[in-house]
């Protein structure tokens, strides 16, 4: 029989309640959900999901700057959705 050990961690009461509600709907306890997370993390050798800052990459930043430039340029022709669809059909 496998042995277990205890793990104590402080958690925001609201987050705990929301998590327990979610995992109960999935048919498991919060403890089971934590074990699922830990087993998956060990299997993949890290977080089982992307962990990163929500910062756009260089290409996205360049596209955003270009869109701003185009939006402010009075020489750029503006299209309605209907006009744009007609242009695409040509």
HELIX and SHEET records of a PDB file:
HELIX    1   1 UNK A   13  UNK A   25  1                                  13    
HELIX    2   2 UNK A   30  UNK A   44  1                                  15    
HELIX    3   3 UNK A   58  UNK A   72  1                                  15    
HELIX    4   4 UNK A   81  UNK A   89  1                                   9    
END                                                                             
